[in-house]
Amino acid sequence: MKRALPTSLILTLAISFGYAQQDSTKQHIMPVVDGSNGRCLPSPLASPPFPGSEWDGAPIIGAPAEAPDYPLQKALGLAKQKSRIKIYGWVGIGGNFSTSRNSNAPTSYNIVPNSIVLDQIILRVERQPNTVQTDHVDWGFLVDNIYGTDYRYTIAKGIVSDQLLKSNHLYGYDPTQVYGLLYIPKVAQGLLIKVGRFISPSDIEAQWAPDNYMYSHSLMFTVDPYTFTGAQATLRINQYWQVELGVHAGNDVAPWSNSANVNGLAMVRWVSKNNNNSIYAGINSLGNGKYTNEHDNLQMVVSTWGHRFSSKVHMMTELYYIWQKDAAMGGTPIYGPGKPYYMGTGIGTIVPGISAAVGAVNYFQIQLSAEKDYISVRNDFLNDPQGNRTGFATAYSSHTIGWVHHFNNLIRIRPEVRYERAYDKGATPYDNGTKKDQVTGAMDLIVRF
């Protein structure tokens, strides 16, 4: 595998430079030739260079959502198909230098220090319903498949989960998103129903490399819910308001697992008339909150706020409160053999009563050039007083500055420098429980295909 990667990367780069085309965004909003944004306000952010053109809260009903024809689509002879089915993906390869020797955890996703790894290779097949039009029902679907080291953060109990929960493999596969979509235009200003497995709302950050401002992730994102399996309905009230209601089996667990619990979801999205501000807030998981059969059942209240200072400067801020009952320190256990990159296997001590955590993060972005470069500064805080989320009862902070450069619409790099630490006396969560702080320098390369 190590010998094959350089050759494959060179071939991918060669193919990619042969295709110069418009990138998709975090919300998969495809630019419209006449500059309009469907039934939505003009997009607040420039994408590229930023990961997305819209504020948090996808799907955005009324905005164009069809992805471009990427190289794989063209190579298969499926460009400009009337079916609107898209097949594409990307490769993310990253490396880091670290003051830790064995493990960067709880940093994510780059947990292996002083190494270069295949973070993720994604193959996506999708058809997005046309929610700009209002005269007929439309349908869609999305299937995301991941292979790489990042699988350990998306895996759900009951869905090919033994490779992590029983074996602690460094590399693995996960069908992270598999869902169907039904768009009904005549309910209010549009109703979009999603059924299946999907990424949990609401976060500034996301599982997929192209959707993030930086290579690494905040500590607070590392320990919150990743995916839900269930149903979610998004209703557009007008171009300023959307609401979401849903039901799911709990965080990172299949409905047929013995750890599944019924949880509700209720979120609301608002944007200001000038689109300089946006709030996306609510409860993404609310049920009995009981840690079940050695698996997390996280309850979460969360809010994100986006603010645009100018066309080139904006920020995103997120706050959350997470809790569950009678849970183990460290949360859902991994029973596989301890490996240098992750030695914290086996179930932690059960803490009676409520275990809670508070997280906050701010991203501040400055665009340096049209479609090519930006700088991002991230400051994040996590308080884990019972140690349920990290295995160590302490408060943390991390501070990161990164630069993102797009070589073209298919290839980008994201170098960064990061410092993080634990604050409580005697807490040493880094490098397999031996250090209180950590410095990393990291970079990844993303190539779309």
Backbone hydrogen bonds, N-H to C=O, Kabsch-Sander energy under -0.5 kcal/mol:
donor,donor_aa,acceptor,acceptor_aa,energy
5,L,1,M,-1.7
7,T,3,R,-0.8
8,S,4,A,-2.5
9,L,5,L,-2.7
10,I,6,P,-2.3
11,L,7,T,-2.2
12,T,8,S,-2.4
13,L,9,L,-2.7
14,A,10,I,-2.4
15,I,11,L,-2.4
16,S,12,T,-2.8
17,F,13,L,-2.5
18,G,14,A,-0.7
18,G,15,I,-0.8
19,Y,16,S,-1.8
20,A,18,G,-0.5
21,Q,19,Y,-0.7
26,K,51,P,-1.2
28,H,25,T,-2.4
30,M,28,H,-0.7
30,M,64,P,-0.5
32,V,36,S,-0.6
35,G,32,V,-2.0
39,R,62,G,-3.1
40,C,37,N,-2.0
40,C,62,G,-0.6
45,L,53,S,-1.8
47,S,45,L,-0.6
50,F,46,A,-1.9
61,I,59,P,-0.9
63,A,60,I,-1.7
70,Y,68,P,-1.0
72,L,449,F,-3.7
74,K,70,Y,-2.0
75,A,71,P,-3.0
76,L,72,L,-1.9
77,G,74,K,-1.6
78,L,73,Q,-2.6
81,Q,78,L,-0.9
84,R,81,Q,-1.2
86,K,126,E,-3.4
88,Y,124,R,-2.3
90,W,122,I,-1.3
91,V,447,V,-2.4
92,G,120,Q,-3.1
93,I,445,L,-2.2
94,G,117,V,-2.0
95,G,443,M,-2.5
96,N,115,S,-1.7
97,F,441,G,-2.9
99,T,439,V,-1.9
104,N,111,I,-3.1
107,T,104,N,-2.0
108,S,217,H,-0.6
111,I,109,Y,-2.1
115,S,96,N,-0.6
117,V,94,G,-2.8
119,D,92,G,-1.3
119,D,117,V,-1.0
120,Q,92,G,-1.7
121,I,147,Y,-2.1
122,I,90,W,-2.7
123,L,145,N,-1.8
124,R,88,Y,-3.6
125,V,143,V,-2.0
126,E,86,K,-2.3
127,R,141,F,-2.6
131,T,129,P,-1.0
138,D,183,Y,-1.8
140,G,181,L,-2.2
141,F,127,R,-1.9
142,L,179,Y,-2.3
143,V,125,V,-2.3
144,D,177,Q,-3.1
145,N,123,L,-1.7
146,I,174,D,-2.4
147,Y,121,I,-1.5
148,G,172,G,-2.0
149,T,118,L,-2.0
150,D,119,D,-2.4
151,Y,148,G,-0.9
152,R,149,T,-1.2
153,Y,150,D,-1.9
154,T,151,Y,-1.4
155,I,151,Y,-1.6
156,A,159,I,-0.6
157,K,252,D,-2.0
159,I,156,A,-2.2
164,L,161,S,-1.4
165,L,161,S,-2.7
166,K,162,D,-1.6
167,S,162,D,-1.4
168,N,164,L,-1.7
169,H,163,Q,-2.5
172,G,148,G,-1.4
174,D,146,I,-2.2
176,T,174,D,-1.6
177,Q,144,D,-1.0
178,V,197,R,-1.7
179,Y,142,L,-2.3
180,G,195,V,-2.5
181,L,140,G,-3.0
182,L,193,I,-2.0
183,Y,138,D,-3.2
184,I,182,L,-0.5
184,I,191,L,-3.1
187,V,184,I,-0.9
188,A,186,K,-0.7
189,Q,236,R,-2.2
190,G,187,V,-2.9
191,L,184,I,-2.1
192,L,234,T,-2.8
193,I,182,L,-2.8
194,K,232,Q,-3.1
195,V,180,G,-2.1
196,G,230,G,-2.9
197,R,178,V,-2.6
198,F,228,F,-2.8
200,S,226,Y,-2.2
211,D,208,W,-1.7
212,N,209,A,-1.6
217,H,108,S,-3.2
222,T,218,S,-1.7
223,V,219,L,-0.9
224,D,221,F,-1.2
228,F,198,F,-2.8
230,G,196,G,-2.8
231,A,247,V,-2.7
232,Q,194,K,-2.8
233,A,245,L,-3.4
234,T,192,L,-2.9
235,L,243,V,-3.1
236,R,190,G,-2.7
237,I,235,L,-0.6
237,I,241,W,-2.0
238,N,241,W,-1.4
242,Q,269,R,-2.1
243,V,235,L,-2.3
244,E,267,M,-3.0
245,L,233,A,-2.2
246,G,265,L,-2.2
247,V,231,A,-2.3
248,H,263,N,-2.5
249,A,229,T,-1.7
252,D,227,T,-2.9
253,V,250,G,-0.7
254,A,157,K,-2.9
257,S,254,A,-1.8
260,A,257,S,-1.4
261,N,249,A,-2.4
263,N,248,H,-2.5
264,G,286,L,-2.6
265,L,246,G,-2.1
266,A,283,I,-3.0
267,M,244,E,-2.3
268,V,281,A,-2.6
269,R,242,Q,-3.3
270,W,279,I,-2.8
271,V,240,Y,-1.7
272,S,277,N,-2.4
275,N,272,S,-1.3
278,S,306,G,-1.9
279,I,270,W,-2.4
280,Y,304,T,-2.3
281,A,268,V,-2.3
282,G,302,V,-2.2
283,I,266,A,-2.4
284,N,282,G,-0.6
284,N,300,M,-1.5
285,S,300,M,-1.0
286,L,264,G,-1.3
291,Y,289,G,-0.6
291,Y,325,K,-2.0
292,T,295,H,-1.8
299,Q,323,W,-2.5
300,M,285,S,-1.6
301,V,321,Y,-2.3
302,V,282,G,-2.6
303,S,319,L,-2.4
304,T,280,Y,-2.4
305,W,317,T,-3.0
306,G,278,S,-2.5
307,H,315,M,-2.5
308,R,276,N,-2.8
309,F,307,H,-0.6
309,F,313,V,-1.8
310,S,313,V,-2.0
314,H,365,Q,-1.6
315,M,307,H,-2.5
316,M,363,Y,-2.4
317,T,305,W,-2.7
318,E,361,V,-2.5
319,L,303,S,-2.4
320,Y,359,G,-2.2
321,Y,301,V,-2.3
322,I,357,A,-2.8
323,W,299,Q,-2.0
324,Q,355,S,-1.6
325,K,289,G,-3.4
326,D,353,G,-2.7
327,A,351,V,-0.7
329,M,349,T,-2.3
330,G,387,G,-1.9
331,G,328,A,-2.1
335,Y,165,L,-3.5
335,Y,333,P,-0.5
339,K,342,Y,-2.3
342,Y,339,K,-1.7
345,T,343,M,-2.3
346,G,334,I,-2.8
348,G,329,M,-0.5
351,V,327,A,-3.2
355,S,324,Q,-2.9
356,A,354,I,-0.5
357,A,322,I,-2.4
358,V,383,N,-1.8
359,G,320,Y,-1.9
360,A,381,F,-2.5
361,V,318,E,-2.1
362,N,379,N,-2.2
363,Y,316,M,-3.3
364,F,377,V,-2.3
365,Q,314,H,-3.1
366,I,375,I,-2.3
367,Q,312,K,-3.2
368,L,373,D,-2.1
369,S,373,D,-1.4
372,K,369,S,-0.9
373,D,369,S,-0.7
374,Y,404,V,-1.5
375,I,366,I,-2.4
376,S,402,G,-2.6
377,V,364,F,-2.4
378,R,400,T,-3.1
379,N,362,N,-1.9
380,D,398,S,-2.6
381,F,360,A,-3.3
382,L,396,Y,-1.9
383,N,358,V,-2.8
384,D,382,L,-0.6
384,D,394,T,-2.2
386,Q,356,A,-0.6
387,G,384,D,-1.2
391,G,387,G,-2.0
394,T,384,D,-1.1
394,T,392,F,-1.4
396,Y,382,L,-3.4
397,S,421,R,-1.8
398,S,380,D,-2.3
399,H,419,Y,-2.9
400,T,378,R,-2.9
401,I,417,V,-2.2
402,G,376,S,-3.0
403,W,415,P,-2.3
404,V,374,Y,-2.5
405,H,413,I,-2.2
406,H,372,K,-2.7
407,F,405,H,-0.6
407,F,411,I,-2.1
408,N,411,I,-1.3
412,R,446,I,-1.9
413,I,405,H,-2.2
414,R,444,D,-1.8
416,E,442,A,-2.6
417,V,401,I,-2.1
418,R,440,T,-2.9
419,Y,399,H,-2.3
420,E,438,Q,-2.1
421,R,397,S,-2.2
422,A,436,K,-2.6
423,Y,395,A,-2.6
427,A,424,D,-2.0
428,T,426,G,-0.5
430,Y,435,K,-2.4
431,D,103,S,-0.9
431,D,105,A,-0.5
433,G,429,P,-0.6
434,T,430,Y,-2.3
435,K,430,Y,-2.1
438,Q,420,E,-2.3
440,T,418,R,-2.4
441,G,97,F,-2.5
442,A,416,E,-2.2
443,M,95,G,-2.2
445,L,93,I,-2.8
446,I,412,R,-2.6
447,V,91,V,-2.4
448,R,410,L,-2.4
449,F,89,G,-2.6
